[in-house]
Amino acid sequence: MMRSLLLFLALVLSTAAMPQPSSSSVPVPSAASSPSWEQLFRDWMTLEDASYGEETFELLAGLADNKLNLNQTTREELEQLPFLSATQIEELIAYRDRYKPMRSLNELLMIQSLDWNTRRLLVCFVCCEPLPPSTSLLPPLSTLFQEGRHTLQATLKVPFYERKGDQNGYAGYRYRHDLRYQFNYRDRLKFGLTAAQDAGEPFFTRGNNWGYDHYSYYFQLRRMGRLEELNLGMFRVQMGMGLVMNTGFHLGKLAMLQSQGRSSHVLTAHASRASYGYLRGAAATWRLADHWRVTAFASYRPLDATLNEDGTARTIVTNGYHRTESELAKKNNTHLTDLGARLAWRATALGGLASLSVNVLYSHFDRSLVPYASSSSSALYRRYALSGSSFFHASLDYAFTRHRWSLAGETALNRDGALAAIHSFSYRLSSQWTLMLLHRYYDKRYTAFHAYAFSEGGNTQNEHGIYLGATWTPSRNTLLKAYVDYAHFPWARYQVSLPSDAFDALLYARTLIYNRVTVEGRYRFHLRQRDNDQRTLLQNRYEHRARLRFSLPLSALTLSTQADAALVDNLTVRSRGLMLSQQLTWQHRWLQLSGMVGWFHTDDYDSRLYLYEPSVRYDFSFPMYDGHGLRYSLMARADLGRFQLTAKMGTTNYFDRAVISTGLQQVSRSSITDLLLQLHYRF
């Protein structure tokens, strides 16, 4: 009764707070009125996100198809959602445990730390369903497959042009395609297979005797008594803050502000078409006692490597392409064994939630890594690169969350005793203000093959920096975010032979005006240092990037107008870029149409611009544009019962060139057109 009364009062107050009804006065947005999770995910995208957003996109796409039941989900499962902070997860779990079962998503209003923008993103991935019968056993196979959900998907990309390599150089045809099958039972049992083929790769020939170039197969079992999770096949692991092991999602600086730099432990099945960044073998989490968990995993998988003349490996190749003779020669020529474990304690202490974990990882390559020649002065920045064949890493990660504030950190050592440490502190001053401070120190000698932690330089090595971010929500209709980040690199880096510095600052604002139009603005300033022509002094490189977007929903029609600008100043040379784009989405019952047109004009590659583009399911499209041209696309999606059919046609037309790209990717024309076709069947 008390919860019902509180919920009723919250609904009344949230409605009365606005003088006029609007979409923003709805406590928890419905799927029909809220932007899609893809649109909300697009808001996270900054320049540094473009290179690794695909893995995060794939993870969120899978969760959107198989939503987490708030009445049953665990803390570890909620940690799969990268936009939730530690405080938000703890308050959500505490509310659920006290008042369960949750009957409606409107109860999310009772979680004080969940602001409007986080709630409208959260409802894309969670639901409130009655609790199933309390049992750790799975039902009989007949019931399991009857109540479970099967999905089958096929995607084909058809280019209406020929690359130079399609004529002579690539071993396969120019079409990209993939197949996916997945079974999911109440998020307790999941298994599936993904088969992927890139354009130019051989199919049923040249070593691909099983057809596709890459297969992802996985089996995931959850909540079986003390066995909390079991993964077989291909999987990803994230431990702590990523100093030892993080093959899961990667966040940029703006997204890090959203998650408040929390520590997490996540095991996820690798269902992606990506052929890099996963482990292959087995992983399991076992509950030893109420507050103790142990996770162990073992993996053995092939890698692609560029070899030295003596058979050692110079570099690990991560693009996954096997199209040419040289690329095929590198395929699976190196193997990696990983053995890891994590012992974790988590309990209520000092009025909050405390956690402490010990992580260990042993890795062994069957070829020794020799990334540089010690006598070569050009290899100075590789002097402390990962080298050898066997590696051991250990770390201690810790976190404490208490109502308004949370602290998280991890300290790690490698086999040589080199240190890496990262700590974050977030504090919610009020319902409107949140501050976050993050400090990291990565020794130049610290190397870890599977590490991926917050950084400016892109590596968890040779960096010392501090980050300060703030979020201000002056009203339900307005959100402001800002961060500043300073980093110092004590050793040489790529294109920088001396110790150097970097500074990065961003301001983001979003507001709703006239109860209809959403206005978003973003400005980013980035200072980097590089060698001058004589490699005797450092030269500052100033980069300014700005974006302004207007979105207008008109019942079934949504319009979005965006302007992007870039200015890159090397003191001696200035490079400018501008892009104007318009997106339109129309929804009527079972049919959705999306169109986009964008005009871009940049002086060169330095002032290139990125534009998120809606695409088919599980396809991440955040292409880069430079030069002068026009990009336009049209996508149609039809939901016909269990079938979903999607077709997307896109064209890029350049005005400043007669040849596109170089090498085997060269196209001898000024425009390229691609067609994406997808069939999604659920049964």
C-alpha positions in Angstrom: 0.0 0.0 0.0 2.8 2.4 0.9 4.6 1.8 -2.4 1.4 2.3 -4.4 0.7 5.6 -2.6 4.3 6.8 -3.2 4.1 5.8 -6.8 0.8 7.6 -7.3 2.2 10.8 -5.7 5.3 10.6 -7.9 3.1 10.3 -11.0 0.9 13.3 -10.0 3.9 15.5 -9.1 5.8 14.7 -12.3 2.7 15.6 -14.4 1.9 18.7 -12.4 5.5 20.0 -12.7 5.0 21.1 -16.3 2.5 23.8 -17.2 1.6 22.1 -20.5 1.5 18.4 -21.3 4.4 17.3 -23.5 6.3 14.2 -24.4 8.8 15.1 -21.6 6.1 15.1 -18.9 5.5 11.4 -19.3 7.3 9.7 -16.4 8.7 6.8 -18.3 8.5 7.1 -22.1 6.8 4.3 -24.0 8.4 2.6 -26.9 6.0 4.4 -29.3 6.8 7.9 -28.1 10.5 7.6 -27.2 13.3 7.7 -29.8 14.8 4.3 -30.7 17.7 3.1 -28.7 19.8 3.5 -31.8 19.0 7.3 -31.9 19.9 7.6 -28.2 23.1 5.6 -28.7 24.0 8.0 -31.5 24.1 10.9 -28.9 27.1 9.2 -27.3 29.1 9.1 -30.4 32.2 11.4 -30.5 35.2 11.1 -32.8 37.1 8.6 -30.7 34.0 6.3 -30.4 33.9 5.7 -34.1 36.7 3.1 -34.1 35.2 0.8 -31.4 31.5 1.6 -31.3 30.6 -1.6 -33.2 31.2 -4.0 -30.2 29.1 -1.8 -27.9 26.4 -1.5 -30.6 26.2 -5.3 -31.0 25.9 -5.8 -27.3 23.1 -3.3 -26.9 21.3 -4.6 -30.0 21.2 -8.1 -28.4 19.9 -6.7 -25.1 17.2 -4.7 -27.0 16.0 -7.9 -28.6 16.0 -9.9 -25.3 15.2 -7.4 -22.6 16.2 -7.9 -19.0 13.4 -8.7 -16.6 13.8 -6.2 -13.7 12.1 -8.7 -11.3 14.8 -11.3 -12.0 17.9 -9.7 -13.3 21.1 -9.6 -11.3 23.5 -6.8 -10.6 26.1 -8.3 -13.0 23.5 -8.4 -15.8 22.6 -4.8 -15.3 26.4 -4.0 -15.5 26.1 -5.0 -19.2 24.3 -1.6 -19.7 27.3 0.8 -20.0 25.2 3.9 -19.4 24.2 3.0 -15.8 26.4 4.2 -13.0 27.2 2.2 -9.9 24.8 4.3 -7.8 21.9 3.8 -10.2 22.5 0.0 -10.3 22.6 -0.2 -6.5 19.5 1.9 -6.0 17.6 -0.1 -8.6 18.6 -3.4 -7.0 17.7 -2.2 -3.5 14.3 -0.9 -4.6 13.6 -4.2 -6.4 14.7 -6.3 -3.5 12.5 -4.3 -1.1 9.3 -3.9 -3.1 9.4 -6.8 -5.6 7.8 -7.7 -7.8 7.9 -4.5 -9.8 4.6 -4.2 -11.7 5.4 -1.3 -14.1 8.3 0.5 -15.6 6.7 3.7 -14.1 8.2 2.5 -10.8 11.6 3.6 -12.2 10.4 7.1 -11.0 11.1 6.0 -7.5 14.8 5.6 -8.2 16.1 9.1 -7.4 19.4 8.8 -9.3 17.7 7.9 -12.6 17.2 11.1 -14.5 14.8 11.5 -17.4 17.4 10.9 -20.1 18.7 7.7 -18.4 15.2 6.3 -17.9 14.2 6.8 -21.5 17.3 4.8 -22.5 16.9 2.2 -19.8 13.3 1.3 -20.9 14.7 0.2 -24.2 16.5 -2.7 -22.6 14.4 -3.8 -19.5 10.9 -5.0 -18.8 8.7 -5.9 -15.8 7.3 -9.4 -16.1 6.0 -11.8 -13.4 8.5 -13.9 -11.6 8.8 -17.4 -13.1 8.5 -20.4 -10.7 11.4 -20.4 -8.2 13.7 -23.1 -9.4 17.3 -23.5 -10.4 16.4 -26.2 -12.9 15.4 -25.7 -16.5 12.1 -27.0 -17.7 11.8 -30.1 -19.9 13.1 -29.7 -23.4 9.5 -29.6 -24.9 8.6 -26.7 -22.6 12.0 -25.1 -23.1 11.7 -24.8 -26.8 8.1 -24.0 -26.8 8.5 -21.0 -24.5 11.9 -20.0 -25.8 12.5 -17.6 -28.6 14.2 -18.5 -31.9 15.6 -15.9 -34.2 17.1 -16.4 -37.7 18.6 -13.6 -39.7 20.3 -13.2 -43.1 22.0 -10.1 -44.3 23.5 -9.3 -47.8 25.4 -6.3 -49.0 25.5 -5.7 -52.7 27.9 -3.1 -54.1 27.0 -1.6 -57.5 30.6 -1.0 -58.4 33.9 -2.9 -58.8 37.0 -2.3 -56.8 40.4 -2.8 -58.3 40.9 -5.9 -56.2 37.6 -7.4 -57.5 39.1 -7.6 -60.9 42.5 -8.9 -59.8 43.7 -9.3 -56.3 40.9 -10.5 -54.1 40.3 -14.2 -53.7 36.5 -14.0 -53.4 33.5 -12.1 -54.8 32.5 -8.6 -53.9 29.4 -9.4 -51.8 29.4 -9.3 -48.0 26.9 -11.5 -46.2 26.2 -13.1 -42.9 23.8 -15.6 -41.2 22.7 -15.6 -37.5 20.7 -18.0 -35.4 20.0 -17.6 -31.8 17.8 -19.2 -29.1 16.9 -17.4 -25.9 14.9 -18.7 -22.9 14.1 -16.0 -20.4 17.6 -14.8 -20.5 18.7 -17.9 -18.6 19.7 -20.0 -21.6 21.1 -18.7 -24.8 23.0 -20.3 -27.6 23.6 -19.5 -31.3 25.8 -19.3 -34.3 26.9 -16.4 -36.5 28.6 -16.9 -39.8 30.2 -13.9 -41.5 31.8 -13.2 -44.8 33.5 -9.9 -45.8 33.6 -8.7 -49.4 36.6 -10.2 -51.3 37.0 -13.2 -49.0 36.9 -16.8 -50.5 33.8 -18.8 -50.0 34.1 -22.7 -49.8 37.6 -22.3 -51.4 41.2 -21.3 -50.5 41.1 -22.8 -47.0 37.5 -21.8 -46.2 36.3 -25.4 -46.6 33.4 -24.7 -44.2 32.1 -21.9 -46.3 32.2 -18.7 -44.3 35.5 -17.0 -43.3 34.4 -16.5 -39.7 32.1 -18.3 -37.3 30.9 -17.3 -33.8 29.3 -20.0 -31.8 28.3 -19.6 -28.2 26.3 -21.2 -25.3 25.3 -19.3 -22.2 23.6 -20.6 -19.1 22.6 -18.5 -16.1 21.1 -18.9 -12.6 21.5 -22.6 -12.0 21.8 -22.7 -8.3 25.3 -21.8 -7.2 26.4 -21.7 -10.9 25.6 -18.2 -11.7 26.8 -18.2 -15.3 28.5 -20.6 -17.7 29.8 -19.7 -21.2 31.0 -22.2 -23.7 32.4 -21.4 -27.1 33.1 -17.7 -27.8 32.7 -15.1 -25.1 34.0 -11.8 -23.8 35.3 -10.8 -20.4 35.5 -7.5 -18.5 37.1 -7.4 -15.1 37.4 -4.3 -12.9 38.2 -1.1 -14.9 40.0 -2.9 -17.7 43.7 -2.9 -16.7 44.1 -6.6 -17.1 41.1 -7.8 -19.1 38.5 -6.0 -21.0 37.2 -7.5 -24.2 33.7 -6.2 -23.6 32.4 -2.7 -24.4 34.6 0.3 -24.7 33.4 3.8 -23.8 34.5 7.2 -25.0 34.9 10.2 -22.7 31.4 11.5 -23.0 29.9 8.0 -22.4 32.3 7.5 -19.4 30.6 10.6 -17.8 27.3 8.8 -18.1 28.5 5.6 -16.4 30.4 7.6 -13.8 33.5 5.4 -14.3 32.2 2.4 -12.4 34.0 -0.9 -12.0 32.2 -4.0 -13.3 32.5 -7.7 -14.0 30.8 -8.9 -17.1 30.7 -12.2 -18.9 28.9 -12.1 -22.3 28.5 -14.4 -25.2 30.3 -13.3 -28.4 27.4 -13.3 -30.9 29.1 -10.6 -33.2 30.4 -11.0 -36.7 33.6 -9.3 -35.5 36.5 -11.7 -35.8 38.7 -10.1 -33.1 38.4 -9.2 -29.4 36.8 -12.5 -28.1 38.0 -15.5 -26.2 37.2 -19.1 -27.2 36.8 -21.9 -24.6 34.9 -21.8 -21.3 34.1 -19.3 -18.5 32.0 -19.8 -15.4 31.0 -17.8 -12.3 30.3 -19.8 -9.1 28.8 -18.5 -5.9 31.0 -19.7 -3.0 28.9 -18.0 -0.3 26.5 -15.1 0.0 29.2 -12.5 -0.5 31.8 -14.5 -2.4 32.1 -15.3 -6.1 34.8 -16.9 -8.2 35.1 -16.6 -11.9 37.5 -18.7 -14.0 38.0 -18.9 -17.7 40.2 -20.8 -20.2 40.7 -19.8 -23.8 42.7 -21.0 -26.9 42.2 -19.2 -30.1 43.9 -18.4 -33.4 45.2 -14.9 -34.3 46.5 -13.3 -37.5 50.1 -11.9 -37.3 52.7 -10.3 -39.5 55.8 -12.4 -39.1 59.5 -11.5 -39.0 62.0 -13.4 -41.1 62.9 -15.7 -38.2 59.3 -16.7 -37.7 58.6 -14.5 -34.7 55.5 -12.2 -34.7 56.0 -8.5 -35.4 52.4 -7.3 -35.1 49.0 -8.8 -34.3 46.6 -8.1 -37.1 43.1 -7.2 -35.9 41.1 -6.1 -39.0 39.9 -9.7 -39.7 40.3 -9.4 -43.5 41.4 -12.5 -45.5 41.0 -11.3 -49.1 44.5 -11.3 -50.7 47.3 -13.8 -50.8 49.2 -11.9 -48.1 46.2 -11.6 -45.8 45.4 -15.3 -46.3 49.0 -16.2 -45.4 48.5 -14.4 -42.1 45.2 -16.1 -41.2 45.4 -18.1 -38.0 49.2 -18.4 -38.1 49.5 -17.6 -34.4 47.7 -19.0 -31.4 47.0 -17.5 -27.9 46.2 -19.4 -24.7 44.6 -17.4 -21.8 44.0 -18.7 -18.3 42.3 -16.3 -15.9 40.5 -16.1 -12.6 38.7 -13.6 -10.4 37.9 -13.9 -6.7 35.3 -11.3 -5.7 33.8 -10.2 -2.4 30.8 -7.9 -2.2 28.7 -6.9 0.9 27.0 -4.1 2.7 29.5 -2.2 4.9 29.7 1.3 6.4 26.2 2.1 5.2 27.0 1.4 1.6 28.0 -1.4 -0.8 31.6 -2.4 -0.8 33.4 -4.8 -3.2 36.9 -6.1 -3.5 38.3 -8.4 -6.2 41.6 -10.1 -7.1 42.2 -10.7 -10.8 44.9 -12.9 -12.4 45.6 -13.6 -16.0 48.2 -15.8 -17.7 48.7 -15.5 -21.5 50.9 -17.5 -23.8 51.6 -17.0 -27.5 52.9 -19.9 -29.5 55.2 -17.4 -31.4 57.4 -15.0 -29.6 56.4 -11.3 -30.1 59.3 -9.2 -31.4 57.6 -5.8 -32.4 60.8 -3.8 -33.0 64.4 -3.9 -34.0 66.4 -2.4 -31.2 68.9 -0.7 -33.5 66.3 1.2 -35.4 65.8 4.8 -34.3 62.4 4.8 -36.0 61.1 2.2 -33.6 61.6 4.4 -30.5 57.9 4.5 -29.7 57.9 0.6 -29.8 60.7 0.3 -27.3 58.4 -0.8 -24.6 55.8 -2.6 -26.7 54.5 -6.0 -25.7 57.3 -8.6 -26.4 58.0 -12.2 -25.5 55.7 -15.2 -25.5 54.4 -15.6 -21.9 52.8 -12.9 -19.7 51.3 -12.7 -16.3 49.1 -9.9 -14.9 47.5 -9.4 -11.6 45.3 -6.7 -10.3 43.2 -5.6 -7.3 39.9 -3.8 -8.1 37.7 -2.2 -5.4 34.6 -0.1 -5.2 32.4 1.5 -2.6 28.9 3.0 -3.3 26.9 5.0 -0.8 23.8 6.9 -1.8 25.2 10.1 -3.3 28.7 9.1 -4.0 30.8 6.2 -5.4 34.4 5.3 -5.5 36.0 2.7 -7.9 39.6 1.8 -8.7 42.0 -0.8 -9.9 45.7 -1.3 -9.5 47.6 -3.8 -11.7 51.1 -5.2 -12.1 52.6 -7.0 -15.1 55.3 -9.7 -15.1 58.0 -7.0 -15.0 56.6 -5.3 -12.0 55.4 -2.3 -13.9 52.4 -0.5 -12.4 49.1 0.7 -13.8 46.4 2.3 -11.7 43.0 4.0 -12.4 40.6 5.6 -9.9 37.3 7.4 -10.3 35.1 9.3 -7.8 31.6 10.5 -8.5 29.4 12.6 -6.3 25.7 13.5 -6.8 25.4 17.0 -5.2 21.7 17.1 -5.8 19.1 15.7 -8.2 20.5 18.3 -10.7 24.2 18.1 -10.3 26.7 15.2 -10.6 30.5 15.5 -10.6 33.1 12.9 -11.6 36.9 12.8 -11.2 39.1 10.2 -12.8 42.8 9.7 -12.4 45.0 7.2 -14.3 48.7 6.3 -14.3 50.0 3.8 -16.8 53.7 3.1 -16.6 55.5 3.1 -20.0 56.6 -0.5 -19.2 53.1 -1.7 -18.4 51.8 -3.9 -21.2 48.7 -6.1 -21.3 47.4 -7.6 -24.5 43.7 -7.7 -23.3 43.7 -4.4 -21.4 41.4 -1.6 -22.4 40.9 1.2 -19.9 40.1 4.8 -20.1 42.9 6.7 -21.9 43.7 9.6 -24.2 46.3 7.8 -26.3 44.3 4.7 -27.0 46.6 2.3 -25.1 46.8 1.3 -21.4 50.4 2.3 -21.4 52.7 5.4 -21.2 50.1 7.8 -19.8 49.4 9.9 -16.8 46.2 12.0 -16.8 43.3 13.5 -14.9 39.7 13.9 -16.1 36.9 16.0 -14.6 33.4 15.8 -15.7 30.0 17.3 -14.7 26.4 16.8 -15.5 23.7 19.4 -14.8 20.0 18.9 -15.3 18.4 22.3 -14.5 15.0 21.0 -15.6 13.4 17.9 -17.0 13.7 19.4 -20.5 17.4 20.5 -20.3 20.6 18.6 -19.9 24.2 19.8 -19.9 27.4 17.8 -19.8 31.0 18.9 -19.8 34.4 17.4 -19.3 38.1 18.4 -19.4 40.9 15.9 -19.7 44.7 16.4 -19.4 47.2 13.7 -20.3 51.0 13.5 -20.2 53.0 10.9 -22.1 56.5 10.5 -20.6 57.8 8.3 -23.5 57.7 8.5 -27.3 54.5 7.7 -29.1 53.6 7.2 -32.8 54.7 10.3 -34.7 56.0 11.8 -31.4 59.6 11.2 -30.5 59.6 13.3 -27.3 57.6 13.5 -24.1 54.3 15.2 -24.9 51.0 16.4 -23.6 47.3 16.4 -24.7 44.3 18.4 -23.6 40.7 17.6 -24.4 37.5 19.5 -23.5 33.9 19.1 -24.5 30.6 20.8 -23.8 27.3 19.1 -24.7 23.8 20.6 -24.2 20.3 19.3 -25.1 16.9 21.0 -24.5 13.3 20.7 -25.5 11.7 23.9 -26.7 8.0 24.6 -27.5 7.3 21.1 -26.1 8.2 19.7 -29.6 11.6 20.6 -30.9 14.7 19.0 -29.4 17.9 21.1 -29.8 21.3 19.5 -29.2 24.7 21.2 -29.4 28.2 20.0 -28.9 31.6 21.7 -29.0 34.9 19.9 -28.5 38.5 21.3 -28.3 41.4 18.9 -28.6 45.1 19.8 -28.4 47.7 17.2 -29.4 51.4 17.4 -30.0 53.4 15.9 -32.8 57.0 16.1 -34.1 57.9 18.9 -36.5 59.5 18.2 -39.8 63.0 18.0 -38.3 61.8 15.9 -35.4 63.6 18.3 -33.0 60.6 20.1 -31.5 57.0 19.4 -30.8 54.3 21.1 -32.8 50.9 21.8 -31.3 47.8 20.6 -33.3 44.6 22.4 -32.3 41.3 20.7 -33.3 37.9 22.3 -33.0 34.7 20.3 -33.7 31.1 21.4 -33.3 27.7 20.0 -33.9 24.2 21.4 -33.8 21.0 19.3 -34.3 17.3 20.0 -34.4 14.8 17.1 -34.0 11.0 17.6 -34.6 8.5 14.7 -34.1 5.3 15.1 -36.0 3.1 12.2 -35.0 4.3 9.5 -37.5 7.0 11.7 -38.9 10.3 12.7 -37.3 12.6 15.3 -38.8 16.3 15.8 -37.8 18.5 18.5 -39.1 22.2 18.5 -38.3 25.3 20.7 -38.9 28.8 19.5 -38.2 32.0 21.7 -38.5 35.7 21.0 -38.0 38.7 23.3 -37.8 42.2 21.8 -37.5 45.1 24.2 -37.0 48.7 23.2 -37.2 49.8 26.8 -36.9 51.3 26.6 -40.5 48.3 24.9 -42.1 44.6 25.2 -41.4 42.1 22.6 -42.5 38.3 23.2 -42.4 35.3 20.9 -42.8 31.6 21.4 -42.9 28.7 18.9 -43.2 24.9 19.6 -43.4 22.5 16.7 -43.1 18.8 16.0 -42.9 17.2 12.8 -41.7 13.6 11.8 -41.9 11.8 8.9 -40.4 8.2 7.9 -41.1 6.3 5.2 -39.2 2.9 3.8 -40.1 1.7 0.6 -38.5 4.0 -2.1 -39.9 6.1 0.1 -42.3 9.0 2.4 -41.4 10.8 4.6 -43.9 14.0 6.4 -43.2 15.8 8.8 -45.5 19.1 10.8 -45.1 20.9 13.3 -47.2 24.2 15.0 -46.3 26.4 17.5 -48.0 30.1 17.6 -46.9 33.1 19.8 -47.8 36.4 19.4 -46.1 39.9 20.6 -47.1 41.6 17.3 -46.4 41.6 14.2 -44.3 42.5 16.0 -41.1 39.2 17.8 -41.1 37.1 14.7 -41.9 33.6 14.4 -40.4 31.6 11.5 -39.0 27.9 11.0 -39.4 25.7 8.3 -37.7 23.4 6.7 -40.2 20.5 4.4 -39.4 21.0 0.9 -40.8 19.8 -2.7 -40.6 19.7 -4.6 -37.4 23.1 -5.3 -35.9 24.8 -3.2 -38.4 26.7 -0.2 -37.0 27.1 2.6 -39.5 29.2 5.6 -38.5 31.1 6.4 -41.7 33.7 9.1 -42.2 33.7 11.7 -45.0 36.4 13.9 -46.4 36.6 16.0 -49.6 33.5 17.4 -51.4 30.4 15.4 -52.0 26.9 14.2 -51.2 25.7 11.2 -49.3 22.1 10.1 -49.4 20.3 6.9 -48.4 16.9 5.4 -48.1 15.8 2.5 -45.8 12.5 0.7 -45.6 11.6 -1.7 -42.8 8.4 -3.9 -42.8 7.2 -5.8 -39.8 5.1 -8.6 -41.1 4.2 -10.7 -38.1 7.2 -12.9 -37.4 9.0 -11.6 -40.4 10.9 -8.3 -40.6 12.2 -7.2 -44.0 14.7 -4.4 -44.3 16.3 -2.8 -47.4 18.7 0.1 -47.4 20.2 1.8 -50.5 23.0 4.3 -50.0 25.1 6.4 -52.4 28.1 8.6 -51.9 28.8 11.0 -54.8 32.1 12.9 -54.8 32.4 16.2 -56.7 36.2 16.6 -56.4 37.6 13.3 -57.7 37.2 10.8 -60.5 38.7 7.9 -58.5 37.7 6.8 -55.0 40.2 5.3 -52.5 43.5 3.7 -53.4 45.2 0.3 -53.9 42.9 -2.7 -54.2 40.0 -0.7 -52.8 40.2 1.8 -55.6 37.0 2.5 -57.6 37.4 4.1 -61.0 34.4 6.4 -60.7 33.2 9.4 -58.7 30.2 7.7 -56.9 29.5 4.4 -55.2 26.2 2.8 -54.3 25.5 -0.1 -51.9 22.3 -2.1 -51.2 21.8 -3.8 -47.9 19.1 -6.5 -47.6 18.1 -8.3 -44.4 15.5 -10.9 -43.4 14.8 -11.3 -39.7 12.5 -14.2 -38.7 11.4 -14.8 -35.1 9.6 -18.1 -34.1 
